Amino acid sequence: MSILDSKQYKEAERQKWDNVANGWQKWWKTIERGAGKVSRRLIELAEIKPGSRVLDIATGIGEPALTAANQVGKSGLVLATDISLQMLSVAKQRAISFG
């Protein structure tokens, strides 16, 4: 794959995720009900504790970053990244709604 191909691929992926972000936002409570156990189990397996530092790559709408943030508390840090600014916008809205 050439450099140009990888740039085109990344941009195509970004556009795909940006295009579906509204649907994820609309259904996040339903998605969370189904995926909540998975996020909690990931946090448990990663042994995330108060004060931990966590990096969530490709967070989408913010999971498991938001679950991890609850676990690390104010003494910890969670950094969530994603290729889609629209998905990160949903994650930010969710984080604000959770306080």
Backbone atoms as SQL, in Angstrom:
CREATE TABLE atoms (id INTEGER PRIMARY KEY, chain TEXT, resi INTEGER, resn TEXT, atom TEXT, x REAL, y REAL, z REAL);
INSERT INTO atoms VALUES
  (1, 'A', 1, 'MET', 'N', 0.846, -1.165, 0.000),
  (2, 'A', 1, 'MET', 'CA', 0.000, 0.000, 0.000),
  (3, 'A', 1, 'MET', 'C', 0.895, 1.233, 0.000),
  (4, 'A', 2, 'SER', 'N', 0.659, 2.130, -0.886),
  (5, 'A', 2, 'SER', 'CA', 1.457, 3.349, -0.955),
  (6, 'A', 2, 'SER', 'C', 0.966, 4.349, 0.096),
  (7, 'A', 3, 'ILE', 'N', 1.750, 5.396, 0.296),
  (8, 'A', 3, 'ILE', 'CA', 1.372, 6.435, 1.252),
  (9, 'A', 3, 'ILE', 'C', 0.045, 7.066, 0.843),
  (10, 'A', 4, 'LEU', 'N', -0.124, 7.319, -0.429),
  (11, 'A', 4, 'LEU', 'CA', -1.366, 7.906, -0.914),
  (12, 'A', 4, 'LEU', 'C', -2.540, 6.984, -0.618),
  (13, 'A', 5, 'ASP', 'N', -2.345, 5.685, -0.846),
  (14, 'A', 5, 'ASP', 'CA', -3.415, 4.737, -0.571),
  (15, 'A', 5, 'ASP', 'C', -3.789, 4.749, 0.912),
  (16, 'A', 6, 'SER', 'N', -2.804, 4.829, 1.796),
  (17, 'A', 6, 'SER', 'CA', -3.109, 4.819, 3.224),
  (18, 'A', 6, 'SER', 'C', -3.839, 6.104, 3.618),
  (19, 'A', 7, 'LYS', 'N', -3.472, 7.235, 3.036),
  (20, 'A', 7, 'LYS', 'CA', -4.178, 8.489, 3.318),
  (21, 'A', 7, 'LYS', 'C', -5.620, 8.408, 2.829),
  (22, 'A', 8, 'GLN', 'N', -5.808, 7.849, 1.642),
  (23, 'A', 8, 'GLN', 'CA', -7.160, 7.707, 1.100),
  (24, 'A', 8, 'GLN', 'C', -7.980, 6.755, 1.962),
  (25, 'A', 9, 'TYR', 'N', -7.358, 5.684, 2.411),
  (26, 'A', 9, 'TYR', 'CA', -8.038, 4.719, 3.265),
  (27, 'A', 9, 'TYR', 'C', -8.485, 5.370, 4.571),
  (28, 'A', 10, 'LYS', 'N', -7.577, 6.097, 5.214),
  (29, 'A', 10, 'LYS', 'CA', -7.905, 6.761, 6.477),
  (30, 'A', 10, 'LYS', 'C', -9.036, 7.765, 6.297),
  (31, 'A', 11, 'GLU', 'N', -8.982, 8.527, 5.225),
  (32, 'A', 11, 'GLU', 'CA', -10.035, 9.514, 4.980),
  (33, 'A', 11, 'GLU', 'C', -11.375, 8.830, 4.714),
  (34, 'A', 12, 'ALA', 'N', -11.363, 7.737, 3.991),
  (35, 'A', 12, 'ALA', 'CA', -12.597, 6.985, 3.742),
  (36, 'A', 12, 'ALA', 'C', -13.165, 6.441, 5.054),
  (37, 'A', 13, 'GLU', 'N', -12.304, 5.913, 5.912),
  (38, 'A', 13, 'GLU', 'CA', -12.755, 5.406, 7.213),
  (39, 'A', 13, 'GLU', 'C', -13.331, 6.537, 8.062),
  (40, 'A', 14, 'ARG', 'N', -12.641, 7.669, 8.083),
  (41, 'A', 14, 'ARG', 'CA', -13.115, 8.819, 8.849),
  (42, 'A', 14, 'ARG', 'C', -14.507, 9.223, 8.365),
  (43, 'A', 15, 'GLN', 'N', -14.686, 9.306, 7.060),
  (44, 'A', 15, 'GLN', 'CA', -15.982, 9.702, 6.512),
  (45, 'A', 15, 'GLN', 'C', -17.073, 8.690, 6.860),
  (46, 'A', 16, 'LYS', 'N', -16.750, 7.399, 6.789),
  (47, 'A', 16, 'LYS', 'CA', -17.735, 6.368, 7.133),
  (48, 'A', 16, 'LYS', 'C', -18.214, 6.528, 8.563),
  (49, 'A', 17, 'TRP', 'N', -17.266, 6.684, 9.491),
  (50, 'A', 17, 'TRP', 'CA', -17.633, 6.808, 10.901),
  (51, 'A', 17, 'TRP', 'C', -18.338, 8.125, 11.186),
  (52, 'A', 18, 'ASP', 'N', -17.898, 9.201, 10.539),
  (53, 'A', 18, 'ASP', 'CA', -18.598, 10.480, 10.694),
  (54, 'A', 18, 'ASP', 'C', -20.050, 10.350, 10.232),
  (55, 'A', 19, 'ASN', 'N', -20.266, 9.618, 9.150),
  (56, 'A', 19, 'ASN', 'CA', -21.609, 9.459, 8.586),
  (57, 'A', 19, 'ASN', 'C', -22.549, 8.656, 9.478),
  (58, 'A', 20, 'VAL', 'N', -22.034, 7.760, 10.292),
  (59, 'A', 20, 'VAL', 'CA', -22.903, 6.932, 11.140),
  (60, 'A', 20, 'VAL', 'C', -22.975, 7.430, 12.582),
  (61, 'A', 21, 'ALA', 'N', -22.250, 8.480, 12.899),
  (62, 'A', 21, 'ALA', 'CA', -22.200, 8.974, 14.281),
  (63, 'A', 21, 'ALA', 'C', -23.581, 9.344, 14.808),
  (64, 'A', 22, 'ASN', 'N', -24.430, 9.944, 13.988),
  (65, 'A', 22, 'ASN', 'CA', -25.766, 10.327, 14.453),
  (66, 'A', 22, 'ASN', 'C', -26.577, 9.110, 14.877),
  (67, 'A', 23, 'GLY', 'N', -26.453, 8.015, 14.151),
  (68, 'A', 23, 'GLY', 'CA', -27.144, 6.787, 14.523),
  (69, 'A', 23, 'GLY', 'C', -26.639, 6.243, 15.847),
  (70, 'A', 24, 'TRP', 'N', -25.334, 6.287, 16.037),
  (71, 'A', 24, 'TRP', 'CA', -24.759, 5.839, 17.303),
  (72, 'A', 24, 'TRP', 'C', -25.250, 6.726, 18.439),
  (73, 'A', 25, 'GLN', 'N', -25.343, 8.034, 18.179),
  (74, 'A', 25, 'GLN', 'CA', -25.830, 8.947, 19.204),
  (75, 'A', 25, 'GLN', 'C', -27.283, 8.627, 19.554),
  (76, 'A', 26, 'LYS', 'N', -28.088, 8.386, 18.552),
  (77, 'A', 26, 'LYS', 'CA', -29.503, 8.098, 18.765),
  (78, 'A', 26, 'LYS', 'C', -29.701, 6.838, 19.609),
  (79, 'A', 27, 'TRP', 'N', -28.862, 5.839, 19.386),
  (80, 'A', 27, 'TRP', 'CA', -29.048, 4.540, 20.017),
  (81, 'A', 27, 'TRP', 'C', -28.066, 4.243, 21.136),
  (82, 'A', 28, 'TRP', 'N', -27.302, 5.234, 21.628),
  (83, 'A', 28, 'TRP', 'CA', -26.239, 4.925, 22.581),
  (84, 'A', 28, 'TRP', 'C', -26.753, 4.302, 23.864),
  (85, 'A', 29, 'LYS', 'N', -27.929, 4.681, 24.328),
  (86, 'A', 29, 'LYS', 'CA', -28.431, 4.079, 25.580),
  (87, 'A', 29, 'LYS', 'C', -28.730, 2.590, 25.380),
  (88, 'A', 30, 'THR', 'N', -29.279, 2.256, 24.237),
  (89, 'A', 30, 'THR', 'CA', -29.551, 0.846, 23.925),
  (90, 'A', 30, 'THR', 'C', -28.245, 0.083, 23.770),
  (91, 'A', 31, 'ILE', 'N', -27.302, 0.670, 23.054),
  (92, 'A', 31, 'ILE', 'CA', -25.991, 0.047, 22.853),
  (93, 'A', 31, 'ILE', 'C', -25.304, -0.163, 24.200),
  (94, 'A', 32, 'GLU', 'N', -25.385, 0.844, 25.055),
  (95, 'A', 32, 'GLU', 'CA', -24.730, 0.765, 26.360),
  (96, 'A', 32, 'GLU', 'C', -25.321, -0.360, 27.211),
  (97, 'A', 33, 'ARG', 'N', -26.629, -0.535, 27.153),
  (98, 'A', 33, 'ARG', 'CA', -27.244, -1.633, 27.915),
  (99, 'A', 33, 'ARG', 'C', -26.669, -2.970, 27.480),
  (100, 'A', 34, 'GLY', 'N', -26.463, -3.126, 26.189),
  (101, 'A', 34, 'GLY', 'CA', -25.923, -4.380, 25.678),
  (102, 'A', 34, 'GLY', 'C', -24.429, -4.541, 25.900),
  (103, 'A', 35, 'ALA', 'N', -23.705, -3.433, 25.860),
  (104, 'A', 35, 'ALA', 'CA', -22.242, -3.506, 25.924),
  (105, 'A', 35, 'ALA', 'C', -21.670, -3.163, 27.295),
  (106, 'A', 36, 'GLY', 'N', -22.502, -2.740, 28.208),
  (107, 'A', 36, 'GLY', 'CA', -22.018, -2.335, 29.528),
  (108, 'A', 36, 'GLY', 'C', -21.247, -3.413, 30.247),
  (109, 'A', 37, 'LYS', 'N', -21.727, -4.647, 30.170),
  (110, 'A', 37, 'LYS', 'CA', -21.027, -5.753, 30.828),
  (111, 'A', 37, 'LYS', 'C', -19.639, -5.957, 30.233),
  (112, 'A', 38, 'VAL', 'N', -19.549, -5.782, 28.915),
  (113, 'A', 38, 'VAL', 'CA', -18.256, -5.949, 28.244),
  (114, 'A', 38, 'VAL', 'C', -17.284, -4.875, 28.723),
  (115, 'A', 39, 'SER', 'N', -17.736, -3.638, 28.784),
  (116, 'A', 39, 'SER', 'CA', -16.863, -2.558, 29.251),
  (117, 'A', 39, 'SER', 'C', -16.406, -2.795, 30.678),
  (118, 'A', 40, 'ARG', 'N', -17.330, -3.176, 31.549),
  (119, 'A', 40, 'ARG', 'CA', -16.954, -3.434, 32.939),
  (120, 'A', 40, 'ARG', 'C', -15.950, -4.578, 33.041),
  (121, 'A', 41, 'ARG', 'N', -16.131, -5.596, 32.226),
  (122, 'A', 41, 'ARG', 'CA', -15.196, -6.735, 32.248),
  (123, 'A', 41, 'ARG', 'C', -13.820, -6.323, 31.731),
  (124, 'A', 42, 'LEU', 'N', -13.773, -5.498, 30.695),
  (125, 'A', 42, 'LEU', 'CA', -12.491, -4.997, 30.189),
  (126, 'A', 42, 'LEU', 'C', -11.736, -4.228, 31.270),
  (127, 'A', 43, 'ILE', 'N', -12.461, -3.386, 31.996),
  (128, 'A', 43, 'ILE', 'CA', -11.849, -2.603, 33.077),
  (129, 'A', 43, 'ILE', 'C', -11.301, -3.541, 34.146),
  (130, 'A', 44, 'GLU', 'N', -12.074, -4.555, 34.475),
  (131, 'A', 44, 'GLU', 'CA', -11.644, -5.533, 35.475),
  (132, 'A', 44, 'GLU', 'C', -10.395, -6.281, 35.008),
  (133, 'A', 45, 'LEU', 'N', -10.411, -6.772, 33.777),
  (134, 'A', 45, 'LEU', 'CA', -9.269, -7.532, 33.257),
  (135, 'A', 45, 'LEU', 'C', -8.012, -6.679, 33.129),
  (136, 'A', 46, 'ALA', 'N', -8.194, -5.403, 32.823),
  (137, 'A', 46, 'ALA', 'CA', -7.045, -4.486, 32.702),
  (138, 'A', 46, 'ALA', 'C', -6.548, -4.017, 34.068),
  (139, 'A', 47, 'GLU', 'N', -7.261, -4.414, 35.117),
  (140, 'A', 47, 'GLU', 'CA', -6.900, -4.046, 36.489),
  (141, 'A', 47, 'GLU', 'C', -6.791, -2.528, 36.667),
  (142, 'A', 48, 'ILE', 'N', -7.751, -1.821, 36.072),
  (143, 'A', 48, 'ILE', 'CA', -7.791, -0.364, 36.196),
  (144, 'A', 48, 'ILE', 'C', -8.342, -0.015, 37.565),
  (145, 'A', 49, 'LYS', 'N', -7.589, 0.850, 38.252),
  (146, 'A', 49, 'LYS', 'CA', -7.909, 1.221, 39.633),
  (147, 'A', 49, 'LYS', 'C', -7.910, 2.742, 39.769),
  (148, 'A', 50, 'PRO', 'N', -8.385, 3.254, 40.904),
  (149, 'A', 50, 'PRO', 'CA', -8.277, 4.693, 41.124),
  (150, 'A', 50, 'PRO', 'C', -6.827, 5.154, 40.931),
  (151, 'A', 51, 'GLY', 'N', -6.680, 6.239, 40.192),
  (152, 'A', 51, 'GLY', 'CA', -5.354, 6.785, 39.920),
  (153, 'A', 51, 'GLY', 'C', -4.692, 6.238, 38.663),
  (154, 'A', 52, 'SER', 'N', -5.281, 5.237, 38.027),
  (155, 'A', 52, 'SER', 'CA', -4.693, 4.668, 36.806),
  (156, 'A', 52, 'SER', 'C', -4.717, 5.676, 35.671),
  (157, 'A', 53, 'ARG', 'N', -3.850, 5.440, 34.708),
  (158, 'A', 53, 'ARG', 'CA', -3.815, 6.218, 33.462),
  (159, 'A', 53, 'ARG', 'C', -4.204, 5.265, 32.337),
  (160, 'A', 54, 'VAL', 'N', -5.195, 5.674, 31.528),
  (161, 'A', 54, 'VAL', 'CA', -5.776, 4.786, 30.523),
  (162, 'A', 54, 'VAL', 'C', -5.789, 5.478, 29.172),
  (163, 'A', 55, 'LEU', 'N', -5.456, 4.722, 28.125),
  (164, 'A', 55, 'LEU', 'CA', -5.560, 5.200, 26.746),
  (165, 'A', 55, 'LEU', 'C', -6.566, 4.311, 26.023),
  (166, 'A', 56, 'ASP', 'N', -7.633, 4.902, 25.523),
  (167, 'A', 56, 'ASP', 'CA', -8.652, 4.189, 24.754),
  (168, 'A', 56, 'ASP', 'C', -8.530, 4.632, 23.302),
  (169, 'A', 57, 'ILE', 'N', -7.979, 3.768, 22.471),
  (170, 'A', 57, 'ILE', 'CA', -7.789, 4.053, 21.048),
  (171, 'A', 57, 'ILE', 'C', -9.024, 3.552, 20.304),
  (172, 'A', 58, 'ALA', 'N', -9.574, 4.384, 19.434),
  (173, 'A', 58, 'ALA', 'CA', -10.791, 4.077, 18.674),
  (174, 'A', 58, 'ALA', 'C', -11.985, 3.959, 19.619),
  (175, 'A', 59, 'THR', 'N', -12.162, 4.970, 20.445),
  (176, 'A', 59, 'THR', 'CA', -13.206, 4.961, 21.472),
  (177, 'A', 59, 'THR', 'C', -14.613, 5.015, 20.911),
  (178, 'A', 60, 'GLY', 'N', -14.776, 5.518, 19.701),
  (179, 'A', 60, 'GLY', 'CA', -16.133, 5.642, 19.166),
  (180, 'A', 60, 'GLY', 'C', -16.930, 6.605, 20.016),
  (181, 'A', 61, 'ILE', 'N', -18.048, 6.130, 20.584),
  (182, 'A', 61, 'ILE', 'CA', -18.902, 6.996, 21.397),
  (183, 'A', 61, 'ILE', 'C', -18.477, 7.025, 22.861),
  (184, 'A', 62, 'GLY', 'N', -17.290, 6.504, 23.152),
  (185, 'A', 62, 'GLY', 'CA', -16.722, 6.686, 24.478),
  (186, 'A', 62, 'GLY', 'C', -16.624, 5.473, 25.373),
  (187, 'A', 63, 'GLU', 'N', -16.788, 4.305, 24.830),
  (188, 'A', 63, 'GLU', 'CA', -16.634, 3.106, 25.657),
  (189, 'A', 63, 'GLU', 'C', -15.460, 2.283, 25.154),
  (190, 'A', 64, 'PRO', 'N', -14.655, 1.797, 26.071),
  (191, 'A', 64, 'PRO', 'CA', -14.823, 1.762, 27.523),
  (192, 'A', 64, 'PRO', 'C', -14.240, 2.959, 28.272),
  (193, 'A', 65, 'ALA', 'N', -13.897, 4.037, 27.568),
  (194, 'A', 65, 'ALA', 'CA', -13.268, 5.188, 28.233),
  (195, 'A', 65, 'ALA', 'C', -14.104, 5.746, 29.367),
  (196, 'A', 66, 'LEU', 'N', -15.413, 5.872, 29.168),
  (197, 'A', 66, 'LEU', 'CA', -16.258, 6.456, 30.212),
  (198, 'A', 66, 'LEU', 'C', -16.356, 5.537, 31.427),
  (199, 'A', 67, 'THR', 'N', -16.435, 4.253, 31.191),
  (200, 'A', 67, 'THR', 'CA', -16.439, 3.301, 32.303),
  (201, 'A', 67, 'THR', 'C', -15.099, 3.362, 33.041),
  (202, 'A', 68, 'ALA', 'N', -14.018, 3.464, 32.295),
  (203, 'A', 68, 'ALA', 'CA', -12.691, 3.574, 32.908),
  (204, 'A', 68, 'ALA', 'C', -12.573, 4.860, 33.710),
  (205, 'A', 69, 'ALA', 'N', -13.135, 5.954, 33.199),
  (206, 'A', 69, 'ALA', 'CA', -13.065, 7.239, 33.908),
  (207, 'A', 69, 'ALA', 'C', -13.738, 7.144, 35.267),
  (208, 'A', 70, 'ASN', 'N', -14.845, 6.442, 35.331),
  (209, 'A', 70, 'ASN', 'CA', -15.504, 6.244, 36.627),
  (210, 'A', 70, 'ASN', 'C', -14.604, 5.485, 37.581),
  (211, 'A', 71, 'GLN', 'N', -13.861, 4.546, 37.051),
  (212, 'A', 71, 'GLN', 'CA', -12.997, 3.711, 37.889),
  (213, 'A', 71, 'GLN', 'C', -11.741, 4.463, 38.353),
  (214, 'A', 72, 'VAL', 'N', -11.126, 5.248, 37.477),
  (215, 'A', 72, 'VAL', 'CA', -9.863, 5.919, 37.843),
  (216, 'A', 72, 'VAL', 'C', -10.096, 7.110, 38.757),
  (217, 'A', 73, 'GLY', 'N', -11.284, 7.684, 38.692),
  (218, 'A', 73, 'GLY', 'CA', -11.602, 8.814, 39.553),
  (219, 'A', 73, 'GLY', 'C', -10.813, 10.069, 39.224),
  (220, 'A', 74, 'LYS', 'N', -10.874, 11.029, 40.118),
  (221, 'A', 74, 'LYS', 'CA', -10.218, 12.326, 39.885),
  (222, 'A', 74, 'LYS', 'C', -8.710, 12.246, 39.942),
  (223, 'A', 75, 'SER', 'N', -8.186, 11.204, 40.563),
  (224, 'A', 75, 'SER', 'CA', -6.731, 11.074, 40.655),
  (225, 'A', 75, 'SER', 'C', -6.142, 10.378, 39.432),
  (226, 'A', 76, 'GLY', 'N', -6.978, 9.855, 38.543),
  (227, 'A', 76, 'GLY', 'CA', -6.513, 9.174, 37.340),
  (228, 'A', 76, 'GLY', 'C', -6.717, 10.013, 36.093),
  (229, 'A', 77, 'LEU', 'N', -6.424, 9.401, 34.961),
  (230, 'A', 77, 'LEU', 'CA', -6.554, 10.081, 33.675),
  (231, 'A', 77, 'LEU', 'C', -6.974, 9.069, 32.623),
  (232, 'A', 78, 'VAL', 'N', -7.945, 9.453, 31.814),
  (233, 'A', 78, 'VAL', 'CA', -8.348, 8.640, 30.663),
  (234, 'A', 78, 'VAL', 'C', -8.259, 9.523, 29.434),
  (235, 'A', 79, 'LEU', 'N', -7.535, 9.065, 28.427),
  (236, 'A', 79, 'LEU', 'CA', -7.437, 9.755, 27.150),
  (237, 'A', 79, 'LEU', 'C', -8.109, 8.868, 26.108),
  (238, 'A', 80, 'ALA', 'N', -9.142, 9.394, 25.465),
  (239, 'A', 80, 'ALA', 'CA', -9.883, 8.644, 24.447),
  (240, 'A', 80, 'ALA', 'C', -9.648, 9.290, 23.088),
  (241, 'A', 81, 'THR', 'N', -9.283, 8.479, 22.098),
  (242, 'A', 81, 'THR', 'CA', -9.034, 8.983, 20.747),
  (243, 'A', 81, 'THR', 'C', -9.906, 8.241, 19.750),
  (244, 'A', 82, 'ASP', 'N', -10.122, 8.864, 18.608),
  (245, 'A', 82, 'ASP', 'CA', -10.865, 8.223, 17.528),
  (246, 'A', 82, 'ASP', 'C', -10.551, 8.951, 16.233),
  (247, 'A', 83, 'ILE', 'N', -10.673, 8.258, 15.116),
  (248, 'A', 83, 'ILE', 'CA', -10.426, 8.857, 13.803),
  (249, 'A', 83, 'ILE', 'C', -11.553, 9.807, 13.409),
  (250, 'A', 84, 'SER', 'N', -12.738, 9.608, 13.996),
  (251, 'A', 84, 'SER', 'CA', -13.930, 10.372, 13.629),
  (252, 'A', 84, 'SER', 'C', -14.212, 11.481, 14.640),
  (253, 'A', 85, 'LEU', 'N', -14.168, 12.711, 14.173),
  (254, 'A', 85, 'LEU', 'CA', -14.492, 13.833, 15.047),
  (255, 'A', 85, 'LEU', 'C', -15.956, 13.793, 15.468),
  (256, 'A', 86, 'GLN', 'N', -16.820, 13.277, 14.613),
  (257, 'A', 86, 'GLN', 'CA', -18.242, 13.179, 14.942),
  (258, 'A', 86, 'GLN', 'C', -18.469, 12.173, 16.070),
  (259, 'A', 87, 'MET', 'N', -17.779, 11.045, 16.026),
  (260, 'A', 87, 'MET', 'CA', -17.899, 10.064, 17.101),
  (261, 'A', 87, 'MET', 'C', -17.349, 10.643, 18.404),
  (262, 'A', 88, 'LEU', 'N', -16.234, 11.367, 18.328),
  (263, 'A', 88, 'LEU', 'CA', -15.685, 12.004, 19.527),
  (264, 'A', 88, 'LEU', 'C', -16.647, 13.041, 20.094),
  (265, 'A', 89, 'SER', 'N', -17.381, 13.714, 19.226),
  (266, 'A', 89, 'SER', 'CA', -18.374, 14.681, 19.674),
  (267, 'A', 89, 'SER', 'C', -19.466, 13.986, 20.486),
  (268, 'A', 90, 'VAL', 'N', -19.911, 12.824, 20.019),
  (269, 'A', 90, 'VAL', 'CA', -20.901, 12.048, 20.768),
  (270, 'A', 90, 'VAL', 'C', -20.309, 11.602, 22.105),
  (271, 'A', 91, 'ALA', 'N', -19.073, 11.127, 22.080),
  (272, 'A', 91, 'ALA', 'CA', -18.414, 10.699, 23.321),
  (273, 'A', 91, 'ALA', 'C', -18.332, 11.859, 24.309),
  (274, 'A', 92, 'LYS', 'N', -18.003, 13.037, 23.823),
  (275, 'A', 92, 'LYS', 'CA', -17.913, 14.206, 24.697),
  (276, 'A', 92, 'LYS', 'C', -19.278, 14.534, 25.294),
  (277, 'A', 93, 'GLN', 'N', -20.322, 14.486, 24.485),
  (278, 'A', 93, 'GLN', 'CA', -21.674, 14.747, 24.985),
  (279, 'A', 93, 'GLN', 'C', -22.054, 13.733, 26.070),
  (280, 'A', 94, 'ARG', 'N', -21.708, 12.488, 25.830),
  (281, 'A', 94, 'ARG', 'CA', -21.990, 11.439, 26.817),
  (282, 'A', 94, 'ARG', 'C', -21.220, 11.707, 28.107),
  (283, 'A', 95, 'ALA', 'N', -19.949, 12.066, 27.979),
  (284, 'A', 95, 'ALA', 'CA', -19.128, 12.343, 29.173),
  (285, 'A', 95, 'ALA', 'C', -19.731, 13.490, 29.974),
  (286, 'A', 96, 'ILE', 'N', -20.170, 14.523, 29.301),
  (287, 'A', 96, 'ILE', 'CA', -20.794, 15.665, 29.986),
  (288, 'A', 96, 'ILE', 'C', -22.075, 15.221, 30.681),
  (289, 'A', 97, 'SER', 'N', -22.867, 14.392, 30.004),
  (290, 'A', 97, 'SER', 'CA', -24.138, 13.948, 30.594),
  (291, 'A', 97, 'SER', 'C', -23.905, 13.076, 31.836),
  (292, 'A', 98, 'PHE', 'N', -22.749, 12.404, 31.900),
  (293, 'A', 98, 'PHE', 'CA', -22.422, 11.573, 33.056),
  (294, 'A', 98, 'PHE', 'C', -21.712, 12.363, 34.146),
  (295, 'A', 99, 'GLY', 'N', -21.368, 13.600, 33.837),
  (296, 'A', 99, 'GLY', 'CA', -20.675, 14.450, 34.833),
  (297, 'A', 99, 'GLY', 'C', -19.225, 14.121, 34.929);
